[in-house]
């Protein structure tokens, strides 16, 4: 996941997870030595443990810090679409969904997937669309997925990143109107973005 930070000297955090275990962390920008130290210290740590230690740390008079932003990024990964989402409560909910699946429901999901993918293909900067059904990855020609994510969240649309791609994971019950609203936000965001060069990793 590539996370765009807010209110810090660092601009991005790249995080790789294995379940709920942090495999690697890399900051772009910021105090290189200190952030390398933080990155190595959290490697191999459970995300929840890292969050409990880092959340709320402030840098000087700022309301946040690079460690605090890392905690926020980890919370986002655990809350949305990450493999750790396969906990007992979520699995119980998934069992209920599977029990209720029928041809009518699946046809509705397919219709929404076609609607979403057709709309995404018409948007500026979009290079490639991958994934299955409503699970969508978007590759861009000349903008950063993390920048798109940040702009979408400012407008109330929750999306994810997967390395260099924007990731969409709407619920299977998403409506036609909700897909239209999401496409409108993405069109507005992408329509105002200027091409950017790839960012170097710290």
RODO-2510 file (C-alpha; in nm, 4 decimals, decimal comma):
residues 202
     n   res          X          Y          Z
     1     x     0,0000     0,0000     0,0000
     2     x     0,1219     0,3499    -0,0816
     3     x    -0,0117     0,6038     0,1671
     4     x     0,0027     0,9821     0,1173
     5     x     0,0864     1,1495     0,4471
     6     x    -0,0622     1,4732     0,5765
     7     x     0,1118     1,7445     0,7769
     8     x     0,4587     1,5871     0,7794
     9     x     0,7950     1,6316     0,6090
    10     x     0,7630     1,2872     0,4549
    11     x     0,5196     1,2694     0,1629
    12     x     0,4479     0,8978     0,1208
    13     x     0,4730     0,5716     0,3125
    14     x     0,5007     0,2383     0,1314
    15     x     0,3906    -0,0558     0,3466
    16     x     0,3998    -0,4271     0,2746
    17     x     0,2074    -0,6632     0,5027
    18     x     0,1797    -1,0390     0,5430
    19     x    -0,1547    -1,0877     0,7137
    20     x    -0,1336    -0,8601     1,0180
    21     x     0,2481    -0,8643     1,0253
    22     x     0,4460    -0,5683     0,8881
    23     x     0,6984    -0,6936     0,6311
    24     x     0,8493    -0,3634     0,5222
    25     x     0,8019     0,0129     0,5533
    26     x     0,9612     0,2813     0,3367
    27     x     0,9158     0,6578     0,3695
    28     x     0,9555     0,9098     0,0871
    29     x     1,1019     1,2352     0,2150
    30     x     1,1400     1,3336     0,5778
    31     x     1,4329     1,2700     0,8135
    32     x     1,5962     0,9796     0,6350
    33     x     1,7954     0,8342     0,9255
    34     x     1,5163     0,8554     1,1812
    35     x     1,2570     0,7130     0,9435
    36     x     1,4837     0,4251     0,8418
    37     x     1,5160     0,3473     1,2120
    38     x     1,1390     0,3510     1,2636
    39     x     1,0917     0,1347     0,9544
    40     x     1,3325    -0,1313     1,0765
    41     x     1,1925    -0,1292     1,4282
    42     x     0,8380    -0,2070     1,3118
    43     x     0,9391    -0,4808     1,0654
    44     x     0,8061    -0,8136     1,1900
    45     x     0,5735    -0,6404     1,4372
    46     x     0,1979    -0,6919     1,4455
    47     x     0,0222    -0,3919     1,2947
    48     x    -0,1935    -0,3463     1,6051
    49     x     0,1161    -0,3319     1,8275
    50     x     0,2820    -0,0738     1,6032
    51     x    -0,0352     0,1354     1,5997
    52     x    -0,0602     0,1307     1,9789
    53     x     0,2997     0,2515     2,0115
    54     x     0,3022     0,5146     1,7364
    55     x    -0,0482     0,6639     1,7310
    56     x    -0,0709     1,0125     1,8787
    57     x     0,2991     1,0998     1,8578
    58     x     0,3405     1,4645     1,7594
    59     x     0,6305     1,6453     1,5952
    60     x     0,6904     1,9783     1,7686
    61     x     0,3795     2,1938     1,7404
    62     x     0,2343     1,9859     1,4568
    63     x    -0,0829     1,7865     1,5281
    64     x     0,0787     1,4745     1,3824
    65     x     0,4155     1,3189     1,2947
    66     x     0,5644     1,0580     1,0613
    67     x     0,5154     0,7808     1,3210
    68     x     0,1565     0,8957     1,3765
    69     x     0,0945     0,8928     1,0005
    70     x     0,2372     0,5405     0,9833
    71     x    -0,0133     0,4381     1,2513
    72     x    -0,2947     0,5967     1,0491
    73     x    -0,1789     0,4151     0,7337
    74     x    -0,1707     0,0834     0,9193
    75     x    -0,5211     0,1426     1,0556
    76     x    -0,6411     0,2080     0,7019
    77     x    -0,4851    -0,1163     0,5783
    78     x    -0,6426    -0,3211     0,8549
    79     x    -0,9828    -0,1612     0,8086
    80     x    -1,0180    -0,1881     0,4327
    81     x    -0,9610    -0,4810     0,2068
    82     x    -0,6466    -0,6208     0,3670
    83     x    -0,5877    -0,9927     0,4217
    84     x    -0,6269    -0,9336     0,7962
    85     x    -0,9914    -0,8659     0,7127
    86     x    -1,0398    -1,2455     0,7198
    87     x    -1,1055    -1,2512     1,0930
    88     x    -1,3813    -1,4662     1,2526
    89     x    -1,6436    -1,1896     1,2507
    90     x    -1,5841    -1,1086     0,8840
    91     x    -1,5840    -1,4791     0,7938
    92     x    -1,9195    -1,5236     0,9683
    93     x    -2,0585    -1,2362     0,7619
    94     x    -1,9144    -1,3887     0,4458
    95     x    -2,0902    -1,7173     0,5225
    96     x    -2,4230    -1,5335     0,5400
    97     x    -2,3545    -1,3696     0,2024
    98     x    -2,2674    -1,7047     0,0435
    99     x    -2,5889    -1,8576     0,1822
   100     x    -2,7935    -1,5819     0,0192
   101     x    -2,6282    -1,5940    -0,3236
   102     x    -2,8589    -1,6710    -0,6150
   103     x    -2,8620    -1,6030    -0,9880
   104     x    -3,0549    -1,2774    -0,9498
   105     x    -2,8051    -1,1429    -0,6963
   106     x    -2,5054    -1,2467    -0,9063
   107     x    -2,6591    -1,0886    -1,2171
   108     x    -2,6934    -0,7611    -1,0264
   109     x    -2,3266    -0,7797    -0,9218
   110     x    -2,2229    -0,8415    -1,2835
   111     x    -2,4266    -0,5441    -1,4039
   112     x    -2,2638    -0,3132    -1,1495
   113     x    -1,9185    -0,4445    -1,2413
   114     x    -1,9780    -0,3714    -1,6107
   115     x    -2,1124    -0,0256    -1,5216
   116     x    -1,8084     0,0502    -1,3061
   117     x    -1,5466    -0,0775    -1,5507
   118     x    -1,7100     0,0903    -1,8504
   119     x    -1,7127     0,4217    -1,6653
   120     x    -1,3525     0,3859    -1,5458
   121     x    -1,2283     0,3161    -1,8992
   122     x    -1,3558     0,6600    -2,0081
   123     x    -1,1687     0,8543    -1,7380
   124     x    -0,8538     1,0578    -1,8086
   125     x    -0,5105     0,9212    -1,7081
   126     x    -0,6401     0,5612    -1,6898
   127     x    -0,3969     0,3192    -1,8550
   128     x    -0,5271    -0,0213    -1,7535
   129     x    -0,8045    -0,1804    -1,5464
   130     x    -0,7434    -0,5158    -1,3808
   131     x    -0,9163    -0,7447    -1,1318
   132     x    -1,2349    -0,9487    -1,1254
   133     x    -1,5912    -0,8193    -1,1050
   134     x    -1,6201    -0,5367    -0,8521
   135     x    -1,2630    -0,5926    -0,7288
   136     x    -1,0799    -0,3412    -0,9469
   137     x    -0,7217    -0,2216    -0,9864
   138     x    -0,6542     0,0958    -1,1866
   139     x    -0,3156     0,1705    -1,3407
   140     x    -0,2476     0,5298    -1,4484
   141     x    -0,0331     0,6719    -1,7265
   142     x     0,1019     0,9811    -1,5553
   143     x    -0,0469     1,0398    -1,2086
   144     x     0,0272     0,8786    -0,8729
   145     x    -0,2319     0,6449    -0,7224
   146     x    -0,1586     0,7855    -0,3754
   147     x    -0,2425     1,1376    -0,4974
   148     x    -0,5702     1,0129    -0,6456
   149     x    -0,6504     0,8328    -0,3191
   150     x    -0,5940     1,1475    -0,1121
   151     x    -0,8078     1,3613    -0,3432
   152     x    -1,0891     1,1034    -0,3464
   153     x    -1,0967     1,0866     0,0316
   154     x    -1,1233     1,4646     0,0500
   155     x    -1,4417     1,4289    -0,1554
   156     x    -1,5809     1,1440     0,0555
   157     x    -1,4891     0,8490    -0,1682
   158     x    -1,2937     0,5769     0,0143
   159     x    -1,0484     0,3920    -0,2084
   160     x    -0,7249     0,1983    -0,1570
   161     x    -0,3891     0,1585    -0,3246
   162     x    -0,2032    -0,1586    -0,4187
   163     x     0,1548    -0,0596    -0,4971
   164     x     0,1196     0,1730    -0,8009
   165     x    -0,2492     0,1033    -0,8628
   166     x    -0,5659     0,2509    -0,7212
   167     x    -0,7831    -0,0263    -0,5774
   168     x    -1,1626    -0,0286    -0,5567
   169     x    -1,3490    -0,2792    -0,3370
   170     x    -1,7157    -0,1745    -0,3260
   171     x    -1,9658    -0,4031    -0,1495
   172     x    -2,1554    -0,6554    -0,3587
   173     x    -2,4741    -0,4665    -0,2700
   174     x    -2,3530    -0,1396    -0,4275
   175     x    -2,6307     0,0328    -0,6198
   176     x    -2,6340     0,1806    -0,9705
   177     x    -2,6624     0,5287    -0,8191
   178     x    -2,3664     0,4700    -0,5876
   179     x    -2,1488     0,3525    -0,8779
   180     x    -2,2468     0,6659    -1,0707
   181     x    -2,1546     0,8822    -0,7710
   182     x    -1,8147     0,7127    -0,7375
   183     x    -1,7438     0,7615    -1,1085
   184     x    -1,8402     1,1289    -1,0803
   185     x    -1,5903     1,1804    -0,7968
   186     x    -1,3147     0,9986    -0,9857
   187     x    -1,3900     1,1979    -1,3012
   188     x    -1,3703     1,5238    -1,1056
   189     x    -1,0472     1,4245    -0,9310
   190     x    -0,8700     1,2931    -1,2404
   191     x    -0,9966     1,5779    -1,4550
   192     x    -0,8114     1,8318    -1,2399
   193     x    -0,4839     1,6390    -1,1976
   194     x    -0,1690     1,7301    -1,3875
   195     x     0,0758     1,4630    -1,5098
   196     x     0,3510     1,3893    -1,2584
   197     x     0,6852     1,2164    -1,2808
   198     x     0,7317     0,8931    -1,0810
   199     x     0,8474     0,9670    -0,7258
   200     x     1,1748     0,8227    -0,6005
   201     x     1,1591     0,6043    -0,2928
   202     x     1,3675     0,6963     0,0109
***
